[in-house]
Amino acid sequence: MLRRRVPAPIRELFQSALFECNHDYRKAVFLAGTGRGGTTWVSAILNYDNRYRDMFEPFHSHYVRSSGRFVYTLYLRPADNDPYFLNQARRILEGRVRHWWIDQANRRRIVTHRLIKEVRANLWLKWLHSHFSGLPIVLLLRHPCAVADSRLLLEWPTRLQMFLSQPDLVQDHLQPLRDRLLALETPFERHIAVWCIQHAVPLRQFRAGDIHLAFYEGFVVEPESEIQRLFGFLREPYSDRILETLERPSWTTRQGSAVRSSRGRALLESWRKRINASQQKRAVEILGWFGLSGVYGLDPLPDRAAAERLLGGPGEALQVTAGSTHQAQ
């Protein structure tokens, strides 16, 4: 996603015009997901009434220098006590970090609550929960084929090797699948595998009630129910005004994206135009390696109950499943 550098005077305005009135980290909401997963759109739904200070990807190591060690593929064990990570996370959760990148979409000046949207936190969400008890965390899921399709169109790198180069992540979660993952040949397969890593780890680490699972597809086809569930978890009142936000695409949406031109089932199936049947079958196979094929499959809609059953599942280690390891042709 290309951005123009914000001029210095505007950057200074972002930093000087904020008045944080409450630094309790529990006054923040942490919205996690993956790049091209719809998190910016859902953050706008959450902040429909401008209640929150909108904090955009404050752990982006490239733009926010103080978050430099929060690299895109970072995995942290839940008990990790590294003071660097703890201190930076606390400063962000408490609203003590001001930066043009973080506040580029913010429209709130007097702040009592913060909405933190981050697409590089899935592998340390449990760490965040362990060290900041009471912080409400929302994990947004979107069909892996839709995410992979969008990333391929933008020519994003998969970074699969960077995930596999972290000894703790491999030891805790990926060792049984390491050889299969290294053998993946196509960018599409590797994007699917990365999606699986980023979602299987938190789904198996958390317990029911500790985190809220939200689904991009739900906001499209059953928005009222999806939003009511989300606001219920946050103990916030629901208003029909929120539905008006659904008609406004996020400011990060690509020109020509389906979200600008259609709704409903047609939007959710748009990736089928570019992902052929063989690729779809291969995606389901890779999802099966991680025990996720019950959550998403050939149907563009998720199985919410299957995802929630994974919470508090068979422990933190991923289980290798039986099946072919052939490569897509």
C-alpha positions as CSV (number, residue, x, y, z in Angstrom):
1,M,0.0,0.0,0.0
2,L,1.7,3.2,-1.2
3,R,1.4,6.4,0.8
4,R,2.7,9.9,0.3
5,R,4.8,11.2,3.0
6,V,2.9,13.6,5.3
7,P,4.4,17.1,5.4
8,A,6.2,18.1,8.6
9,P,3.6,20.8,9.6
10,I,0.7,18.3,9.4
11,R,2.7,15.7,11.3
12,E,3.3,18.2,14.1
13,L,-0.4,19.1,14.1
14,F,-1.3,15.4,14.6
15,Q,1.0,15.3,17.6
16,S,0.1,18.6,19.3
17,A,-3.7,18.5,18.9
18,L,-4.4,15.4,20.9
19,F,-5.4,15.5,24.6
20,E,-5.4,12.1,26.2
21,C,-7.6,12.3,29.3
22,N,-7.4,8.6,30.4
23,H,-4.3,6.4,30.1
24,D,-5.9,3.2,31.4
25,Y,-5.0,0.6,28.8
26,R,-8.4,-1.1,29.4
27,K,-10.0,1.9,27.7
28,A,-8.5,0.7,24.4
29,V,-10.0,-1.8,22.0
30,F,-7.4,-3.9,20.1
31,L,-8.6,-5.0,16.6
32,A,-6.3,-7.6,15.1
33,G,-6.4,-9.3,11.7
34,T,-4.2,-9.6,8.6
35,G,-3.4,-7.3,5.7
36,R,-6.2,-7.2,3.1
37,G,-8.5,-8.7,5.7
38,G,-10.9,-5.8,6.2
39,T,-9.6,-4.4,9.5
40,T,-9.7,-0.8,8.4
41,W,-13.3,-1.1,7.3
42,V,-14.3,-2.8,10.5
43,S,-12.4,-0.2,12.6
44,A,-14.6,2.5,10.9
45,I,-17.7,0.5,11.9
46,L,-16.5,0.4,15.5
47,N,-15.7,4.1,15.4
48,Y,-18.9,5.1,13.6
49,D,-19.6,7.9,16.2
50,N,-16.0,9.1,16.5
51,R,-15.8,7.8,20.1
52,Y,-12.3,6.5,19.8
53,R,-8.9,7.9,19.0
54,D,-8.3,5.9,15.8
55,M,-4.8,4.5,16.0
56,F,-3.7,3.0,12.7
57,E,-1.1,0.2,12.9
58,P,1.1,1.7,15.7
59,F,3.3,-1.4,15.7
60,H,4.4,-0.9,12.0
61,S,8.2,-1.2,12.4
62,H,8.9,0.6,9.2
63,Y,7.0,3.8,9.9
64,V,7.0,3.9,13.7
65,R,10.7,3.9,14.8
66,S,9.9,3.2,18.5
67,S,8.2,-0.1,17.3
68,G,11.2,-1.2,15.3
69,R,11.5,-4.7,16.8
70,F,7.8,-5.4,16.1
71,V,8.6,-6.9,12.7
72,Y,5.8,-8.2,10.5
73,T,6.3,-11.8,11.3
74,L,7.1,-11.5,15.0
75,Y,6.0,-14.3,17.3
76,L,6.1,-13.8,21.1
77,R,5.5,-16.6,23.6
78,P,2.8,-15.7,26.1
79,A,5.2,-15.6,29.0
80,D,7.9,-13.5,27.3
81,N,8.9,-10.7,29.6
82,D,11.2,-8.7,27.3
83,P,11.0,-5.2,28.7
84,Y,11.3,-3.6,25.2
85,F,8.1,-5.3,23.9
86,L,6.3,-4.7,27.2
87,N,7.2,-1.0,27.5
88,Q,6.3,-0.2,23.9
89,A,3.0,-2.1,24.0
90,R,2.1,-0.3,27.2
91,R,2.9,3.1,25.8
92,I,0.7,2.5,22.8
93,L,-2.2,1.0,24.7
94,E,-2.1,3.9,27.1
95,G,-2.1,6.4,24.3
96,R,1.3,7.8,25.1
97,V,2.7,7.5,21.5
98,R,1.9,10.2,19.0
99,H,3.0,9.8,15.4
100,W,1.7,11.0,12.0
101,W,1.4,7.4,10.7
102,I,-0.6,6.3,13.7
103,D,-3.0,9.3,13.7
104,Q,-3.3,9.8,10.0
105,A,-7.0,8.8,10.1
106,N,-7.9,10.1,13.5
107,R,-10.6,12.7,13.9
108,R,-10.8,12.7,17.7
109,R,-8.9,15.4,19.7
110,I,-10.0,15.0,23.3
111,V,-9.4,11.3,24.0
112,T,-10.8,9.0,26.6
113,H,-10.9,5.7,24.6
114,R,-8.6,4.3,21.9
115,L,-9.2,1.9,19.0
116,I,-5.9,0.2,17.9
117,K,-6.1,-1.5,14.5
118,E,-3.1,-3.8,13.8
119,V,-2.4,-6.4,11.1
120,R,0.8,-7.7,12.4
121,A,-0.2,-8.8,15.9
122,N,-1.8,-12.2,15.5
123,L,1.2,-14.1,16.6
124,W,1.6,-12.2,19.8
125,L,-2.1,-11.6,20.7
126,K,-2.0,-14.2,23.5
127,W,1.2,-12.5,24.8
128,L,-0.7,-9.2,24.8
129,H,-3.7,-10.8,26.6
130,S,-1.4,-12.4,29.2
131,H,0.4,-9.1,30.1
132,F,-2.5,-6.7,29.8
133,S,-5.4,-8.4,31.4
134,G,-8.8,-6.8,30.8
135,L,-7.8,-5.4,27.3
136,P,-10.7,-6.3,24.9
137,I,-9.3,-8.0,21.9
138,V,-11.1,-8.6,18.6
139,L,-9.7,-11.0,15.9
140,L,-11.2,-10.4,12.4
141,L,-11.1,-13.3,10.0
142,R,-11.7,-13.3,6.2
143,H,-11.6,-16.1,3.7
144,P,-8.0,-17.0,3.0
145,C,-8.6,-17.2,-0.7
146,A,-9.9,-13.7,-0.7
147,V,-6.9,-12.5,1.3
148,A,-4.5,-14.3,-1.0
149,D,-6.2,-13.0,-4.1
150,S,-5.9,-9.4,-2.9
151,R,-2.3,-9.8,-1.9
152,L,-1.4,-11.4,-5.2
153,L,-3.0,-8.5,-7.1
154,L,-0.9,-6.1,-5.1
155,E,2.2,-8.3,-5.6
156,W,2.8,-8.6,-1.8
157,P,5.6,-10.9,-0.7
158,T,4.5,-13.9,1.3
159,R,7.3,-13.8,3.9
160,L,6.8,-17.5,4.6
161,Q,10.5,-18.0,5.1
162,M,10.6,-15.3,7.7
163,F,8.0,-17.1,9.7
164,L,9.9,-20.3,9.5
165,S,13.1,-18.7,10.5
166,Q,11.9,-18.0,14.1
167,P,12.9,-21.0,16.3
168,D,10.3,-20.3,19.0
169,L,7.5,-20.2,16.5
170,V,8.7,-23.4,14.8
171,Q,9.2,-25.2,18.0
172,D,5.9,-24.2,19.6
173,H,3.7,-24.5,16.5
174,L,5.1,-25.4,13.1
175,Q,7.7,-28.2,13.5
176,P,5.4,-31.0,12.4
177,L,4.5,-29.0,9.2
178,R,7.9,-27.4,8.5
179,D,8.9,-29.7,5.6
180,R,5.5,-29.3,4.0
181,L,5.6,-25.6,4.3
182,L,9.1,-25.4,2.8
183,A,8.0,-27.5,-0.1
184,L,5.2,-25.1,-1.2
185,E,6.0,-23.9,-4.7
186,T,3.6,-21.1,-5.7
187,P,3.0,-17.7,-4.2
188,F,-0.7,-18.5,-3.9
189,E,0.1,-21.6,-1.8
190,R,2.5,-19.7,0.4
191,H,0.0,-16.9,1.0
192,I,-2.6,-19.5,2.1
193,A,0.0,-21.0,4.4
194,V,0.9,-17.7,5.9
195,W,-2.8,-17.0,6.5
196,C,-3.1,-20.4,8.3
197,I,-0.1,-19.6,10.5
198,Q,-1.5,-16.2,11.4
199,H,-4.8,-17.7,12.5
200,A,-4.1,-21.2,13.7
201,V,-1.8,-19.9,16.4
202,P,-4.2,-17.5,18.2
203,L,-7.2,-19.8,17.7
204,R,-5.4,-22.5,19.6
205,Q,-3.9,-20.3,22.2
206,F,-7.0,-18.5,23.4
207,R,-10.0,-19.8,25.4
208,A,-13.6,-19.0,24.7
209,G,-14.6,-15.7,26.2
210,D,-11.0,-14.3,26.2
211,I,-11.3,-12.9,22.7
212,H,-14.0,-12.1,20.2
213,L,-14.0,-13.7,16.7
214,A,-15.5,-11.4,14.1
215,F,-15.9,-12.4,10.4
216,Y,-15.6,-10.1,7.4
217,E,-18.2,-12.1,5.6
218,G,-20.7,-11.5,8.5
219,F,-20.3,-7.7,8.1
220,V,-21.2,-8.1,4.4
221,V,-24.2,-10.6,4.4
222,E,-25.5,-10.3,8.0
223,P,-24.2,-6.9,9.2
224,E,-26.8,-6.3,11.9
225,S,-26.1,-9.6,13.6
226,E,-22.3,-9.4,13.2
227,I,-22.2,-5.9,14.6
228,Q,-24.5,-6.7,17.5
229,R,-22.2,-9.6,18.5
230,L,-19.2,-7.3,18.3
231,F,-20.8,-4.5,20.3
232,G,-22.1,-7.0,22.8
233,F,-18.6,-8.3,23.5
234,L,-17.4,-4.7,24.0
235,R,-20.5,-4.0,26.2
236,E,-21.3,-1.0,24.0
237,P,-24.8,0.0,22.9
238,Y,-26.0,-0.9,19.4
239,S,-27.4,1.8,17.2
240,D,-29.0,1.5,13.7
241,R,-26.7,4.4,12.8
242,I,-23.9,2.0,12.6
243,L,-25.3,0.4,9.5
244,E,-24.7,3.7,7.6
245,T,-21.0,3.1,7.9
246,L,-21.2,-0.1,5.9
247,E,-21.9,1.9,2.7
248,R,-18.6,3.7,3.1
249,P,-15.5,1.9,1.9
250,S,-12.4,2.2,4.0
251,W,-9.8,4.8,3.1
252,T,-7.3,2.0,2.3
253,T,-9.6,0.3,-0.3
254,R,-8.1,-0.1,-3.8
255,Q,-9.8,1.7,-6.7
256,G,-11.8,-0.9,-8.6
257,S,-12.1,-3.1,-5.5
258,A,-15.3,-5.1,-5.2
259,V,-16.1,-3.3,-1.9
260,R,-16.6,-0.2,-4.0
261,S,-18.9,-1.7,-6.5
262,S,-21.1,-4.4,-5.0
263,R,-22.4,-6.0,-1.8
264,G,-23.6,-9.4,-0.6
265,R,-22.6,-12.8,-2.0
266,A,-21.2,-11.3,-5.2
267,L,-18.6,-9.4,-3.2
268,L,-17.6,-12.5,-1.2
269,E,-17.2,-14.6,-4.4
270,S,-15.2,-12.1,-6.4
271,W,-12.0,-13.9,-5.8
272,R,-13.3,-17.0,-7.7
273,K,-12.8,-15.1,-10.9
274,R,-9.0,-15.4,-10.4
275,I,-8.5,-18.4,-8.1
276,N,-9.3,-21.5,-10.2
277,A,-10.8,-24.8,-9.0
278,S,-7.4,-26.5,-8.6
279,Q,-6.1,-23.6,-6.5
280,Q,-9.2,-23.7,-4.4
281,K,-8.9,-27.4,-3.7
282,R,-5.2,-26.9,-2.8
283,A,-6.1,-24.1,-0.4
284,V,-8.6,-26.4,1.4
285,E,-5.8,-29.0,1.6
286,I,-3.4,-26.6,3.2
287,L,-6.1,-25.4,5.6
288,G,-6.6,-29.0,6.6
289,W,-2.9,-29.3,7.6
290,F,-3.7,-26.7,10.3
291,G,-7.1,-28.1,11.3
292,L,-8.8,-25.0,9.7
293,S,-10.7,-26.5,6.8
294,G,-13.8,-26.7,8.9
295,V,-13.7,-22.9,9.3
296,Y,-13.2,-22.0,5.7
297,G,-13.5,-24.1,2.6
298,L,-14.9,-24.0,-0.9
299,D,-17.9,-22.0,0.3
300,P,-17.0,-18.3,0.6
301,L,-18.9,-18.1,4.0
302,P,-17.2,-19.3,7.2
303,D,-18.4,-21.8,9.8
304,R,-18.4,-19.6,12.9
305,A,-19.1,-22.5,15.2
306,A,-16.1,-24.5,13.9
307,A,-13.8,-21.5,14.6
308,E,-15.2,-21.0,18.1
309,R,-14.7,-24.7,18.8
310,L,-11.0,-24.2,18.1
311,L,-10.8,-21.8,21.0
312,G,-9.5,-23.8,24.0
313,G,-8.7,-26.7,21.6
314,P,-6.1,-29.4,22.0
315,G,-3.3,-27.1,23.3
316,E,-0.9,-24.8,21.6
317,A,0.9,-27.3,19.3
318,L,-0.4,-27.7,15.8
319,Q,-1.3,-31.3,14.8
320,V,-0.2,-32.7,11.4
321,T,-3.2,-34.1,9.6
322,A,-3.2,-36.9,7.2
323,G,-3.4,-36.1,3.5
324,S,-1.5,-35.6,0.3
325,T,1.5,-33.4,0.1
326,H,1.4,-33.1,-3.6
327,Q,2.2,-29.7,-5.2
328,A,-0.4,-27.8,-7.3
329,Q,0.3,-27.9,-10.9
